[in-house]
Amino acid sequence: LYQVATVCGRFFPSVGLAYRVAAVEAISKADDQCKGFSDFMRRHVSSRKDIEEVLAYLYGAARSAHFHGGEFPRGEFSRSPFMFDPLMDPEAMKRHAFHQMCYELTREAIVNWLSQMIPETSETDSDDSNGQITTANGISGGT
């Protein structure tokens, strides 16, 4: 899902954001401590404290409205009076900044979750001459 978000999102940002939310939702199902998308985001996003408005938008307008209603909240198919120069439209700039923050928060949640999944190693871990890594507790494995 994340790959679809990355590839399709280049051409259709609404599709990218919807699939990014779907990827986080799928990951949240693998985390026994979380009760769905919003709980996963609250647990794994630390850069912003109040993300309730963002969560409502991500799950509602970005994910559900796109998948169930075919909407494109990033405005790929909407007309703008400043169609050729979005920098002339202050509302378009605000929407762009908000959507950029949405991308950053979903990425942060995934990265923070992944970093918690990586086993901790101590400074006493060593690499012996045949490519085996031996940890402080005596567990060894190949590289």
N, C-alpha and C positions, 0 to 999 in steps of 0.2 A: 504493500500500500504506500509506503514511504517513497519507494522508487517511482511509482505511478505519479505521486504528488510532485516529485522532482522533475520528471520528464514532461508531463503534461502541463505542469504549472508554469513552464517557460512560455507557453503559448496561450494558456487559459488560466490566469491566476486564481479564479474562483474554484476551478477544478483542483488545482494544486492545494489550496487551503482546505477544501472539503476532504480530500484524500489524506492530507496531513492529520486532520482531526480524526479521521477513521483509523489511521495508523496508531495514534496515541490511544484511541479507544480499544483497539485490539491488544496493544501492549498492556493496558490497564487490566485486562482480563487475565493476564499471566501473573499479575502482582496480587497475591493473596491478601495483602494488607489494604488494598484499595477497593472501593465500592463504585467503580465506574470512572468515566472520563474526568468529570469535575473533581472528584476526590483525588485522582491520580495527579492532576495538574496542581491542586492545592498542596499536595505533599512534596512535589518535585520542582516547583518553581519557587525560587528564593529571591529573585531580583525585584519582585514587586509584591507588596503585601495585599492590596485590595484588587483582586482579579475577578471578582464576581461578574462585573459587567462584561469583561472580556470572555469569560466562560460562557455566559448566556449567548453572546454573539457567536462564538465559535461553534457551539453545539446547535444553536438555533438557525441563525441566518447563514452561517458558512456551511455547516454540514447538512442539517436536515432540510433546509429550504432548497439546497442544491440537489441533494439526492432524491428527495420526495416531491419537490415542486419544480425542479429544473431551473431554479433561479441562479443568476450570476451576480452575487453581491459586489464583486469587484468592478462591475460595470462594463464588461467586455463588449456587450452588445447594446449598450445604452447610448443615446445621443447626448452630446454635451455642447453647449454654446461655444466652448473653447476646444473643439474636437482636435484641432491641429496643434494646440499648445496648452497642455494640461497645467503648465506652470502659471498660466493666467487665471486658473480657476482655484481659488483658495479652498473651496470645499473638497475638490479632488485631491489637493495636497494633504488635507486633514485625513481623508479616507486612506490615502496611500500610507501615511505615517501610522495610522491605526492598524492597517493590515500588516505592515512591516513588523509592528510590535507583536501581532498575533503569530506570525511566522517565528519570531525570535523566542517567544514564550513556549511554543510547542517544541521547538528544538531544544531549549533549555531543559524542559521536563524529560525529554528522551535521553539527553546526555547525562543528566543527573541520575536518572534511573539506571542507565548503563554503568555509570561509575560506581554505583552501589553494588552492582552485580559482580564486579571484578574482585577476586579474592585479594585480601591484603597480604603483602609479603613483608618480612622484617629485614633489617639490615644484615642479619646473620645468615640470610639465604646465600647459598654459594652455587657456583657452576663448576662441576668437576670436569676433568679433562676429556671425558667421552661424551659430552653434550648433555649429561643428566643434571637437572637442577635439584638440589637438596635443600629443603626448607629447614627452619629452626626446629620443627617438630619431627624431623627425620623422613618426611614424605619426599619421594623423588619422582621425577618424570622427565620425559624427553623434551627437547626444545623444538 
